[in-house]
Amino acid sequence: MLSQKTSITAQVDTLFLAVKSLDTNKVISILQRLETEDSLTIASLTDAEGYTLIHKAAFENSYRISEYLITYYKNRLTTNL
């Protein structure tokens, strides 16, 4: 099955829920399907409480998700700037 690129706006709630439930595979799956432009906005996404993804991952004590988010953003940023 081919994975289609998706928009971040359609995935924000699902992404935050995946981080909250410590579903690393779901987080990775969502982020890998994002369009390039959208992938650069993940650092500024916030939930209803004003937390970013990295804040939520740290709050939930998920080192693996935190590490993945940092590495993902760093790679996308250096590749596209």
N, CA, C and O atoms as a Maestro MAE file, in Angstrom:
{
 s_m_m2io_version
 :::
 2.0.0
}

f_m_ct {
 s_m_title
 :::
 protein
 m_atom[324] {
  # First column is atom index #
  i_m_mmod_type
  r_m_x_coord
  r_m_y_coord
  r_m_z_coord
  i_m_residue_number
  s_m_chain_name
  s_m_pdb_residue_name
  s_m_pdb_atom_name
  i_m_atomic_number
  :::
  1 25 0.839 -1.174 0.000 1 A "MET " " N  " 7
  2 3 0.000 0.000 0.000 1 A "MET " " CA " 6
  3 2 0.885 1.237 0.000 1 A "MET " " C  " 6
  4 15 1.805 1.340 0.812 1 A "MET " " O  " 8
  5 25 0.618 2.176 -0.899 2 A "LEU " " N  " 7
  6 3 1.369 3.412 -0.960 2 A "LEU " " CA " 6
  7 2 0.829 4.382 0.071 2 A "LEU " " C  " 6
  8 15 -0.382 4.540 0.224 2 A "LEU " " O  " 8
  9 25 1.745 5.030 0.776 3 A "SER " " N  " 7
  10 3 1.284 6.024 1.750 3 A "SER " " CA " 6
  11 2 1.184 7.369 1.066 3 A "SER " " C  " 6
  12 15 2.099 7.797 0.362 3 A "SER " " O  " 8
  13 25 0.074 8.021 1.280 4 A "GLN " " N  " 7
  14 3 -0.141 9.328 0.689 4 A "GLN " " CA " 6
  15 2 0.310 10.399 1.662 4 A "GLN " " C  " 6
  16 15 0.226 10.242 2.880 4 A "GLN " " O  " 8
  17 25 0.794 11.501 1.085 5 A "LYS " " N  " 7
  18 3 1.172 12.637 1.913 5 A "LYS " " CA " 6
  19 2 -0.085 13.247 2.489 5 A "LYS " " C  " 6
  20 15 -1.145 13.214 1.863 5 A "LYS " " O  " 8
  21 25 0.029 13.794 3.664 6 A "THR " " N  " 7
  22 3 -1.136 14.338 4.346 6 A "THR " " CA " 6
  23 2 -0.828 15.721 4.905 6 A "THR " " C  " 6
  24 15 0.334 16.113 5.022 6 A "THR " " O  " 8
  25 25 -1.872 16.446 5.243 7 A "SER " " N  " 7
  26 3 -1.745 17.782 5.810 7 A "SER " " CA " 6
  27 2 -1.706 17.698 7.328 7 A "SER " " C  " 6
  28 15 -2.378 16.860 7.929 7 A "SER " " O  " 8
  29 25 -0.925 18.562 7.938 8 A "ILE " " N  " 7
  30 3 -0.811 18.563 9.398 8 A "ILE " " CA " 6
  31 2 -2.118 18.976 10.067 8 A "ILE " " C  " 6
  32 15 -2.427 18.505 11.161 8 A "ILE " " O  " 8
  33 25 -2.879 19.839 9.430 9 A "THR " " N  " 7
  34 3 -4.125 20.299 10.045 9 A "THR " " CA " 6
  35 2 -5.092 19.150 10.279 9 A "THR " " C  " 6
  36 15 -5.867 19.174 11.235 9 A "THR " " O  " 8
  37 25 -5.053 18.155 9.423 10 A "ALA " " N  " 7
  38 3 -5.933 17.003 9.568 10 A "ALA " " CA " 6
  39 2 -5.429 16.026 10.631 10 A "ALA " " C  " 6
  40 15 -6.161 15.127 11.045 10 A "ALA " " O  " 8
  41 25 -4.189 16.199 11.071 11 A "GLN " " N  " 7
  42 3 -3.573 15.225 11.962 11 A "GLN " " CA " 6
  43 2 -3.205 15.747 13.350 11 A "GLN " " C  " 6
  44 15 -2.714 14.981 14.179 11 A "GLN " " O  " 8
  45 25 -3.429 17.025 13.618 12 A "VAL " " N  " 7
  46 3 -2.979 17.618 14.878 12 A "VAL " " CA " 6
  47 2 -3.531 16.881 16.092 12 A "VAL " " C  " 6
  48 15 -2.764 16.469 16.962 12 A "VAL " " O  " 8
  49 25 -4.837 16.710 16.164 13 A "ASP " " N  " 7
  50 3 -5.439 16.044 17.327 13 A "ASP " " CA " 6
  51 2 -4.948 14.611 17.463 13 A "ASP " " C  " 6
  52 15 -4.650 14.155 18.567 13 A "ASP " " O  " 8
  53 25 -4.863 13.909 16.356 14 A "THR " " N  " 7
  54 3 -4.386 12.527 16.371 14 A "THR " " CA " 6
  55 2 -2.938 12.458 16.829 14 A "THR " " C  " 6
  56 15 -2.560 11.552 17.571 14 A "THR " " O  " 8
  57 25 -2.136 13.407 16.393 15 A "LEU " " N  " 7
  58 3 -0.726 13.449 16.770 15 A "LEU " " CA " 6
  59 2 -0.560 13.692 18.274 15 A "LEU " " C  " 6
  60 15 0.224 13.007 18.930 15 A "LEU " " O  " 8
  61 25 -1.289 14.657 18.812 16 A "PHE " " N  " 7
  62 3 -1.212 14.918 20.252 16 A "PHE " " CA " 6
  63 2 -1.742 13.735 21.060 16 A "PHE " " C  " 6
  64 15 -1.192 13.414 22.113 16 A "PHE " " O  " 8
  65 25 -2.790 13.092 20.587 17 A "LEU " " N  " 7
  66 3 -3.321 11.918 21.276 17 A "LEU " " CA " 6
  67 2 -2.303 10.774 21.267 17 A "LEU " " C  " 6
  68 15 -2.156 10.060 22.260 17 A "LEU " " O  " 8
  69 25 -1.608 10.604 20.149 18 A "ALA " " N  " 7
  70 3 -0.584 9.559 20.053 18 A "ALA " " CA " 6
  71 2 0.560 9.828 21.030 18 A "ALA " " C  " 6
  72 15 1.070 8.903 21.661 18 A "ALA " " O  " 8
  73 25 0.959 11.088 21.153 19 A "VAL " " N  " 7
  74 3 2.013 11.442 22.112 19 A "VAL " " CA " 6
  75 2 1.522 11.174 23.532 19 A "VAL " " C  " 6
  76 15 2.241 10.585 24.339 19 A "VAL " " O  " 8
  77 25 0.304 11.602 23.836 20 A "LYS " " N  " 7
  78 3 -0.249 11.415 25.184 20 A "LYS " " CA " 6
  79 2 -0.362 9.941 25.552 20 A "LYS " " C  " 6
  80 15 -0.135 9.562 26.702 20 A "LYS " " O  " 8
  81 25 -0.713 9.110 24.571 21 A "SER " " N  " 7
  82 3 -0.865 7.679 24.847 21 A "SER " " CA " 6
  83 2 0.442 6.909 24.642 21 A "SER " " C  " 6
  84 15 0.466 5.680 24.700 21 A "SER " " O  " 8
  85 25 1.528 7.648 24.402 22 A "LEU " " N  " 7
  86 3 2.865 7.059 24.238 22 A "LEU " " CA " 6
  87 2 2.941 6.086 23.066 22 A "LEU " " C  " 6
  88 15 3.687 5.108 23.114 22 A "LEU " " O  " 8
  89 25 2.177 6.351 22.027 23 A "ASP " " N  " 7
  90 3 2.157 5.505 20.831 23 A "ASP " " CA " 6
  91 2 3.216 5.996 19.836 23 A "ASP " " C  " 6
  92 15 2.914 6.713 18.882 23 A "ASP " " O  " 8
  93 25 4.443 5.593 20.084 24 A "THR " " N  " 7
  94 3 5.581 6.040 19.272 24 A "THR " " CA " 6
  95 2 5.395 5.691 17.807 24 A "THR " " C  " 6
  96 15 5.683 6.510 16.934 24 A "THR " " O  " 8
  97 25 4.922 4.501 17.527 25 A "ASN " " N  " 7
  98 3 4.747 4.083 16.130 25 A "ASN " " CA " 6
  99 2 3.743 4.966 15.396 25 A "ASN " " C  " 6
  100 15 3.937 5.277 14.221 25 A "ASN " " O  " 8
  101 25 2.682 5.367 16.071 26 A "LYS " " N  " 7
  102 3 1.672 6.246 15.468 26 A "LYS " " CA " 6
  103 2 2.274 7.628 15.196 26 A "LYS " " C  " 6
  104 15 2.039 8.204 14.134 26 A "LYS " " O  " 8
  105 25 3.044 8.159 16.140 27 A "VAL " " N  " 7
  106 3 3.699 9.457 15.950 27 A "VAL " " CA " 6
  107 2 4.610 9.401 14.732 27 A "VAL " " C  " 6
  108 15 4.566 10.287 13.879 27 A "VAL " " O  " 8
  109 25 5.429 8.373 14.651 28 A "ILE " " N  " 7
  110 3 6.350 8.222 13.529 28 A "ILE " " CA " 6
  111 2 5.583 8.097 12.225 28 A "ILE " " C  " 6
  112 15 5.947 8.723 11.230 28 A "ILE " " O  " 8
  113 25 4.538 7.304 12.219 29 A "SER " " N  " 7
  114 3 3.728 7.113 11.016 29 A "SER " " CA " 6
  115 2 3.132 8.425 10.516 29 A "SER " " C  " 6
  116 15 3.185 8.717 9.321 29 A "SER " " O  " 8
  117 25 2.572 9.210 11.420 30 A "ILE " " N  " 7
  118 3 1.971 10.487 11.035 30 A "ILE " " CA " 6
  119 2 3.026 11.432 10.488 30 A "ILE " " C  " 6
  120 15 2.830 12.041 9.436 30 A "ILE " " O  " 8
  121 25 4.136 11.558 11.187 31 A "LEU " " N  " 7
  122 3 5.164 12.508 10.773 31 A "LEU " " CA " 6
  123 2 5.810 12.128 9.444 31 A "LEU " " C  " 6
  124 15 6.171 13.007 8.661 31 A "LEU " " O  " 8
  125 25 5.958 10.853 9.184 32 A "GLN " " N  " 7
  126 3 6.571 10.414 7.928 32 A "GLN " " CA " 6
  127 2 5.695 10.711 6.718 32 A "GLN " " C  " 6
  128 15 6.200 10.802 5.599 32 A "GLN " " O  " 8
  129 25 4.399 10.862 6.924 33 A "ARG " " N  " 7
  130 3 3.484 11.136 5.816 33 A "ARG " " CA " 6
  131 2 3.242 12.622 5.581 33 A "ARG " " C  " 6
  132 15 2.526 12.983 4.648 33 A "ARG " " O  " 8
  133 25 3.819 13.485 6.402 34 A "LEU " " N  " 7
  134 3 3.564 14.921 6.272 34 A "LEU " " CA " 6
  135 2 4.239 15.515 5.047 34 A "LEU " " C  " 6
  136 15 5.327 15.102 4.645 34 A "LEU " " O  " 8
  137 25 3.570 16.480 4.478 35 A "GLU " " N  " 7
  138 3 4.174 17.272 3.408 35 A "GLU " " CA " 6
  139 2 5.363 18.021 3.995 35 A "GLU " " C  " 6
  140 15 5.394 18.298 5.194 35 A "GLU " " O  " 8
  141 25 6.331 18.347 3.164 36 A "THR " " N  " 7
  142 3 7.535 19.026 3.621 36 A "THR " " CA " 6
  143 2 7.227 20.325 4.335 36 A "THR " " C  " 6
  144 15 7.780 20.588 5.403 36 A "THR " " O  " 8
  145 25 6.352 21.146 3.767 37 A "GLU " " N  " 7
  146 3 6.033 22.434 4.388 37 A "GLU " " CA " 6
  147 2 5.416 22.240 5.763 37 A "GLU " " C  " 6
  148 15 5.742 22.964 6.704 37 A "GLU " " O  " 8
  149 25 4.533 21.273 5.876 38 A "ASP " " N  " 7
  150 3 3.870 21.003 7.153 38 A "ASP " " CA " 6
  151 2 4.843 20.454 8.195 38 A "ASP " " C  " 6
  152 15 4.705 20.727 9.387 38 A "ASP " " O  " 8
  153 25 5.821 19.685 7.740 39 A "SER " " N  " 7
  154 3 6.747 19.083 8.696 39 A "SER " " CA " 6
  155 2 7.580 20.139 9.414 39 A "SER " " C  " 6
  156 15 8.073 19.902 10.516 39 A "SER " " O  " 8
  157 25 7.733 21.294 8.794 40 A "LEU " " N  " 7
  158 3 8.509 22.363 9.420 40 A "LEU " " CA " 6
  159 2 7.690 23.137 10.451 40 A "LEU " " C  " 6
  160 15 8.244 23.943 11.200 40 A "LEU " " O  " 8
  161 25 6.381 22.903 10.497 41 A "THR " " N  " 7
  162 3 5.532 23.614 11.456 41 A "THR " " CA " 6
  163 2 5.302 22.844 12.748 41 A "THR " " C  " 6
  164 15 4.660 23.362 13.662 41 A "THR " " O  " 8
  165 25 5.810 21.620 12.846 42 A "ILE " " N  " 7
  166 3 5.516 20.820 14.036 42 A "ILE " " CA " 6
  167 2 6.066 21.430 15.322 42 A "ILE " " C  " 6
  168 15 5.526 21.183 16.400 42 A "ILE " " O  " 8
  169 25 7.124 22.218 15.223 43 A "ALA " " N  " 7
  170 3 7.701 22.821 16.424 43 A "ALA " " CA " 6
  171 2 6.777 23.874 17.027 43 A "ALA " " C  " 6
  172 15 6.878 24.182 18.215 43 A "ALA " " O  " 8
  173 25 5.881 24.424 16.220 44 A "SER " " N  " 7
  174 3 5.003 25.479 16.723 44 A "SER " " CA " 6
  175 2 3.562 25.021 16.957 44 A "SER " " C  " 6
  176 15 2.721 25.826 17.356 44 A "SER " " O  " 8
  177 25 3.271 23.763 16.719 45 A "LEU " " N  " 7
  178 3 1.924 23.249 16.979 45 A "LEU " " CA " 6
  179 2 1.659 23.226 18.477 45 A "LEU " " C  " 6
  180 15 2.533 22.865 19.265 45 A "LEU " " O  " 8
  181 25 0.463 23.610 18.863 46 A "THR " " N  " 7
  182 3 0.088 23.539 20.281 46 A "THR " " CA " 6
  183 2 -1.279 22.879 20.422 46 A "THR " " C  " 6
  184 15 -2.108 22.909 19.512 46 A "THR " " O  " 8
  185 25 -1.482 22.289 21.582 47 A "ASP " " N  " 7
  186 3 -2.785 21.702 21.876 47 A "ASP " " CA " 6
  187 2 -3.661 22.745 22.563 47 A "ASP " " C  " 6
  188 15 -3.280 23.912 22.656 47 A "ASP " " O  " 8
  189 25 -4.821 22.334 23.039 48 A "ALA " " N  " 7
  190 3 -5.768 23.258 23.672 48 A "ALA " " CA " 6
  191 2 -5.207 23.903 24.937 48 A "ALA " " C  " 6
  192 15 -5.638 24.987 25.331 48 A "ALA " " O  " 8
  193 25 -4.252 23.238 25.565 49 A "GLU " " N  " 7
  194 3 -3.645 23.770 26.787 49 A "GLU " " CA " 6
  195 2 -2.423 24.653 26.502 49 A "GLU " " C  " 6
  196 15 -1.849 25.240 27.419 49 A "GLU " " O  " 8
  197 25 -2.033 24.741 25.227 50 A "GLY " " N  " 7
  198 3 -0.891 25.563 24.842 50 A "GLY " " CA " 6
  199 2 0.444 24.831 24.830 50 A "GLY " " C  " 6
  200 15 1.492 25.461 24.689 50 A "GLY " " O  " 8
  201 25 0.421 23.513 24.977 51 A "TYR " " N  " 7
  202 3 1.650 22.726 24.974 51 A "TYR " " CA " 6
  203 2 2.045 22.336 23.554 51 A "TYR " " C  " 6
  204 15 1.189 22.057 22.714 51 A "TYR " " O  " 8
  205 25 3.351 22.321 23.296 52 A "THR " " N  " 7
  206 3 3.848 21.837 22.012 52 A "THR " " CA " 6
  207 2 4.003 20.315 22.104 52 A "THR " " C  " 6
  208 15 3.863 19.732 23.179 52 A "THR " " O  " 8
  209 25 4.291 19.687 20.976 53 A "LEU " " N  " 7
  210 3 4.479 18.238 20.978 53 A "LEU " " CA " 6
  211 2 5.627 17.819 21.889 53 A "LEU " " C  " 6
  212 15 5.518 16.838 22.624 53 A "LEU " " O  " 8
  213 25 6.725 18.566 21.837 54 A "ILE " " N  " 7
  214 3 7.877 18.201 22.666 54 A "ILE " " CA " 6
  215 2 7.565 18.391 24.151 54 A "ILE " " C  " 6
  216 15 8.028 17.614 24.986 54 A "ILE " " O  " 8
  217 25 6.781 19.423 24.482 55 A "HIS " " N  " 7
  218 3 6.361 19.606 25.876 55 A "HIS " " CA " 6
  219 2 5.508 18.426 26.328 55 A "HIS " " C  " 6
  220 15 5.697 17.888 27.418 55 A "HIS " " O  " 8
  221 25 4.570 18.035 25.477 56 A "LYS " " N  " 7
  222 3 3.673 16.932 25.818 56 A "LYS " " CA " 6
  223 2 4.462 15.628 25.992 56 A "LYS " " C  " 6
  224 15 4.208 14.859 26.919 56 A "LYS " " O  " 8
  225 25 5.411 15.392 25.097 57 A "ALA " " N  " 7
  226 3 6.228 14.179 25.193 57 A "ALA " " CA " 6
  227 2 7.058 14.183 26.476 57 A "ALA " " C  " 6
  228 15 7.188 13.155 27.140 57 A "ALA " " O  " 8
  229 25 7.613 15.334 26.819 58 A "ALA " " N  " 7
  230 3 8.397 15.433 28.058 58 A "ALA " " CA " 6
  231 2 7.496 15.245 29.273 58 A "ALA " " C  " 6
  232 15 7.863 14.554 30.224 58 A "ALA " " O  " 8
  233 25 6.324 15.856 29.242 59 A "PHE " " N  " 7
  234 3 5.370 15.726 30.337 59 A "PHE " " CA " 6
  235 2 4.968 14.270 30.558 59 A "PHE " " C  " 6
  236 15 4.782 13.827 31.691 59 A "PHE " " O  " 8
  237 25 4.838 13.538 29.457 60 A "GLU " " N  " 7
  238 3 4.446 12.122 29.539 60 A "GLU " " CA " 6
  239 2 5.646 11.210 29.789 60 A "GLU " " C  " 6
  240 15 5.508 9.987 29.809 60 A "GLU " " O  " 8
  241 25 6.832 11.812 29.982 61 A "ASN " " N  " 7
  242 3 8.069 11.062 30.238 61 A "ASN " " CA " 6
  243 2 8.432 10.091 29.124 61 A "ASN " " C  " 6
  244 15 8.890 8.978 29.379 61 A "ASN " " O  " 8
  245 25 8.224 10.524 27.896 62 A "SER " " N  " 7
  246 3 8.567 9.665 26.769 62 A "SER " " CA " 6
  247 2 9.851 10.147 26.112 62 A "SER " " C  " 6
  248 15 9.841 11.016 25.240 62 A "SER " " O  " 8
  249 25 10.951 9.562 26.554 63 A "TYR " " N  " 7
  250 3 12.251 9.904 25.985 63 A "TYR " " CA " 6
  251 2 12.298 9.556 24.508 63 A "TYR " " C  " 6
  252 15 12.839 10.320 23.708 63 A "TYR " " O  " 8
  253 25 11.741 8.415 24.138 64 A "ARG " " N  " 7
  254 3 11.808 7.966 22.742 64 A "ARG " " CA " 6
  255 2 11.060 8.919 21.808 64 A "ARG " " C  " 6
  256 15 11.578 9.261 20.744 64 A "ARG " " O  " 8
  257 25 9.871 9.348 22.177 65 A "ILE " " N  " 7
  258 3 9.111 10.284 21.345 65 A "ILE " " CA " 6
  259 2 9.813 11.639 21.323 65 A "ILE " " C  " 6
  260 15 9.906 12.264 20.267 65 A "ILE " " O  " 8
  261 25 10.303 12.099 22.463 66 A "SER " " N  " 7
  262 3 11.018 13.379 22.509 66 A "SER " " CA " 6
  263 2 12.225 13.353 21.586 66 A "SER " " C  " 6
  264 15 12.442 14.279 20.804 66 A "SER " " O  " 8
  265 25 12.999 12.299 21.683 67 A "GLU " " N  " 7
  266 3 14.187 12.159 20.841 67 A "GLU " " CA " 6
  267 2 13.804 12.119 19.364 67 A "GLU " " C  " 6
  268 15 14.455 12.750 18.531 67 A "GLU " " O  " 8
  269 25 12.751 11.378 19.045 68 A "TYR " " N  " 7
  270 3 12.324 11.295 17.647 68 A "TYR " " CA " 6
  271 2 11.865 12.660 17.133 68 A "TYR " " C  " 6
  272 15 12.221 13.043 16.019 68 A "TYR " " O  " 8
  273 25 11.094 13.390 17.912 69 A "LEU " " N  " 7
  274 3 10.613 14.705 17.486 69 A "LEU " " CA " 6
  275 2 11.772 15.666 17.218 69 A "LEU " " C  " 6
  276 15 11.764 16.394 16.225 69 A "LEU " " O  " 8
  277 25 12.754 15.665 18.094 70 A "ILE " " N  " 7
  278 3 13.912 16.542 17.920 70 A "ILE " " CA " 6
  279 2 14.696 16.150 16.677 70 A "ILE " " C  " 6
  280 15 15.056 17.013 15.876 70 A "ILE " " O  " 8
  281 25 14.961 14.885 16.509 71 A "THR " " N  " 7
  282 3 15.719 14.404 15.351 71 A "THR " " CA " 6
  283 2 14.953 14.654 14.062 71 A "THR " " C  " 6
  284 15 15.532 15.096 13.070 71 A "THR " " O  " 8
  285 25 13.662 14.377 14.069 72 A "TYR " " N  " 7
  286 3 12.812 14.588 12.892 72 A "TYR " " CA " 6
  287 2 12.850 16.046 12.454 72 A "TYR " " C  " 6
  288 15 13.067 16.345 11.280 72 A "TYR " " O  " 8
  289 25 12.638 16.950 13.407 73 A "TYR " " N  " 7
  290 3 12.600 18.366 13.071 73 A "TYR " " CA " 6
  291 2 13.970 18.846 12.593 73 A "TYR " " C  " 6
  292 15 14.064 19.594 11.620 73 A "TYR " " O  " 8
  293 25 15.012 18.421 13.265 74 A "LYS " " N  " 7
  294 3 16.360 18.811 12.868 74 A "LYS " " CA " 6
  295 2 16.668 18.346 11.440 74 A "LYS " " C  " 6
  296 15 17.223 19.100 10.640 74 A "LYS " " O  " 8
  297 25 16.309 17.118 11.134 75 A "ASN " " N  " 7
  298 3 16.560 16.581 9.790 75 A "ASN " " CA " 6
  299 2 15.756 17.329 8.727 75 A "ASN " " C  " 6
  300 15 16.287 17.670 7.670 75 A "ASN " " O  " 8
  301 25 14.476 17.583 9.006 76 A "ARG " " N  " 7
  302 3 13.645 18.300 8.038 76 A "ARG " " CA " 6
  303 2 14.130 19.729 7.849 76 A "ARG " " C  " 6
  304 15 14.130 20.248 6.733 76 A "ARG " " O  " 8
  305 25 14.540 20.357 8.929 77 A "LEU " " N  " 7
  306 3 14.998 21.736 8.874 77 A "LEU " " CA " 6
  307 2 16.288 21.857 8.055 77 A "LEU " " C  " 6
  308 15 16.402 22.735 7.200 77 A "LEU " " O  " 8
  309 25 17.240 20.989 8.315 78 A "THR " " N  " 7
  310 3 18.509 21.072 7.592 78 A "THR " " CA " 6
  311 2 18.363 20.655 6.129 78 A "THR " " C  " 6
  312 15 19.092 21.148 5.268 78 A "THR " " O  " 8
  313 25 17.443 19.769 5.851 79 A "THR " " N  " 7
  314 3 17.231 19.322 4.474 79 A "THR " " CA " 6
  315 2 16.533 20.390 3.644 79 A "THR " " C  " 6
  316 15 16.785 20.496 2.444 79 A "THR " " O  " 8
  317 25 15.669 21.176 4.254 80 A "ASN " " N  " 7
  318 3 14.830 22.088 3.494 80 A "ASN " " CA " 6
  319 2 15.191 23.563 3.618 80 A "ASN " " C  " 6
  320 15 14.450 24.412 3.122 80 A "ASN " " O  " 8
  321 25 16.285 23.886 4.251 81 A "LEU " " N  " 7
  322 3 16.702 25.289 4.334 81 A "LEU " " CA " 6
  323 2 17.967 25.549 3.595 81 A "LEU " " C  " 6
  324 15 18.446 26.682 3.571 81 A "LEU " " O  " 8
  :::
 }
 m_bond[323] {
  # First column is bond index #
  i_m_from
  i_m_to
  i_m_order
  :::
  1 1 2 1
  2 2 3 1
  3 3 4 2
  4 3 5 1
  5 5 6 1
  6 6 7 1
  7 7 8 2
  8 7 9 1
  9 9 10 1
  10 10 11 1
  11 11 12 2
  12 11 13 1
  13 13 14 1
  14 14 15 1
  15 15 16 2
  16 15 17 1
  17 17 18 1
  18 18 19 1
  19 19 20 2
  20 19 21 1
  21 21 22 1
  22 22 23 1
  23 23 24 2
  24 23 25 1
  25 25 26 1
  26 26 27 1
  27 27 28 2
  28 27 29 1
  29 29 30 1
  30 30 31 1
  31 31 32 2
  32 31 33 1
  33 33 34 1
  34 34 35 1
  35 35 36 2
  36 35 37 1
  37 37 38 1
  38 38 39 1
  39 39 40 2
  40 39 41 1
  41 41 42 1
  42 42 43 1
  43 43 44 2
  44 43 45 1
  45 45 46 1
  46 46 47 1
  47 47 48 2
  48 47 49 1
  49 49 50 1
  50 50 51 1
  51 51 52 2
  52 51 53 1
  53 53 54 1
  54 54 55 1
  55 55 56 2
  56 55 57 1
  57 57 58 1
  58 58 59 1
  59 59 60 2
  60 59 61 1
  61 61 62 1
  62 62 63 1
  63 63 64 2
  64 63 65 1
  65 65 66 1
  66 66 67 1
  67 67 68 2
  68 67 69 1
  69 69 70 1
  70 70 71 1
  71 71 72 2
  72 71 73 1
  73 73 74 1
  74 74 75 1
  75 75 76 2
  76 75 77 1
  77 77 78 1
  78 78 79 1
  79 79 80 2
  80 79 81 1
  81 81 82 1
  82 82 83 1
  83 83 84 2
  84 83 85 1
  85 85 86 1
  86 86 87 1
  87 87 88 2
  88 87 89 1
  89 89 90 1
  90 90 91 1
  91 91 92 2
  92 91 93 1
  93 93 94 1
  94 94 95 1
  95 95 96 2
  96 95 97 1
  97 97 98 1
  98 98 99 1
  99 99 100 2
  100 99 101 1
  101 101 102 1
  102 102 103 1
  103 103 104 2
  104 103 105 1
  105 105 106 1
  106 106 107 1
  107 107 108 2
  108 107 109 1
  109 109 110 1
  110 110 111 1
  111 111 112 2
  112 111 113 1
  113 113 114 1
  114 114 115 1
  115 115 116 2
  116 115 117 1
  117 117 118 1
  118 118 119 1
  119 119 120 2
  120 119 121 1
  121 121 122 1
  122 122 123 1
  123 123 124 2
  124 123 125 1
  125 125 126 1
  126 126 127 1
  127 127 128 2
  128 127 129 1
  129 129 130 1
  130 130 131 1
  131 131 132 2
  132 131 133 1
  133 133 134 1
  134 134 135 1
  135 135 136 2
  136 135 137 1
  137 137 138 1
  138 138 139 1
  139 139 140 2
  140 139 141 1
  141 141 142 1
  142 142 143 1
  143 143 144 2
  144 143 145 1
  145 145 146 1
  146 146 147 1
  147 147 148 2
  148 147 149 1
  149 149 150 1
  150 150 151 1
  151 151 152 2
  152 151 153 1
  153 153 154 1
  154 154 155 1
  155 155 156 2
  156 155 157 1
  157 157 158 1
  158 158 159 1
  159 159 160 2
  160 159 161 1
  161 161 162 1
  162 162 163 1
  163 163 164 2
  164 163 165 1
  165 165 166 1
  166 166 167 1
  167 167 168 2
  168 167 169 1
  169 169 170 1
  170 170 171 1
  171 171 172 2
  172 171 173 1
  173 173 174 1
  174 174 175 1
  175 175 176 2
  176 175 177 1
  177 177 178 1
  178 178 179 1
  179 179 180 2
  180 179 181 1
  181 181 182 1
  182 182 183 1
  183 183 184 2
  184 183 185 1
  185 185 186 1
  186 186 187 1
  187 187 188 2
  188 187 189 1
  189 189 190 1
  190 190 191 1
  191 191 192 2
  192 191 193 1
  193 193 194 1
  194 194 195 1
  195 195 196 2
  196 195 197 1
  197 197 198 1
  198 198 199 1
  199 199 200 2
  200 199 201 1
  201 201 202 1
  202 202 203 1
  203 203 204 2
  204 203 205 1
  205 205 206 1
  206 206 207 1
  207 207 208 2
  208 207 209 1
  209 209 210 1
  210 210 211 1
  211 211 212 2
  212 211 213 1
  213 213 214 1
  214 214 215 1
  215 215 216 2
  216 215 217 1
  217 217 218 1
  218 218 219 1
  219 219 220 2
  220 219 221 1
  221 221 222 1
  222 222 223 1
  223 223 224 2
  224 223 225 1
  225 225 226 1
  226 226 227 1
  227 227 228 2
  228 227 229 1
  229 229 230 1
  230 230 231 1
  231 231 232 2
  232 231 233 1
  233 233 234 1
  234 234 235 1
  235 235 236 2
  236 235 237 1
  237 237 238 1
  238 238 239 1
  239 239 240 2
  240 239 241 1
  241 241 242 1
  242 242 243 1
  243 243 244 2
  244 243 245 1
  245 245 246 1
  246 246 247 1
  247 247 248 2
  248 247 249 1
  249 249 250 1
  250 250 251 1
  251 251 252 2
  252 251 253 1
  253 253 254 1
  254 254 255 1
  255 255 256 2
  256 255 257 1
  257 257 258 1
  258 258 259 1
  259 259 260 2
  260 259 261 1
  261 261 262 1
  262 262 263 1
  263 263 264 2
  264 263 265 1
  265 265 266 1
  266 266 267 1
  267 267 268 2
  268 267 269 1
  269 269 270 1
  270 270 271 1
  271 271 272 2
  272 271 273 1
  273 273 274 1
  274 274 275 1
  275 275 276 2
  276 275 277 1
  277 277 278 1
  278 278 279 1
  279 279 280 2
  280 279 281 1
  281 281 282 1
  282 282 283 1
  283 283 284 2
  284 283 285 1
  285 285 286 1
  286 286 287 1
  287 287 288 2
  288 287 289 1
  289 289 290 1
  290 290 291 1
  291 291 292 2
  292 291 293 1
  293 293 294 1
  294 294 295 1
  295 295 296 2
  296 295 297 1
  297 297 298 1
  298 298 299 1
  299 299 300 2
  300 299 301 1
  301 301 302 1
  302 302 303 1
  303 303 304 2
  304 303 305 1
  305 305 306 1
  306 306 307 1
  307 307 308 2
  308 307 309 1
  309 309 310 1
  310 310 311 1
  311 311 312 2
  312 311 313 1
  313 313 314 1
  314 314 315 1
  315 315 316 2
  316 315 317 1
  317 317 318 1
  318 318 319 1
  319 319 320 2
  320 319 321 1
  321 321 322 1
  322 322 323 1
  323 323 324 2
  :::
 }
}
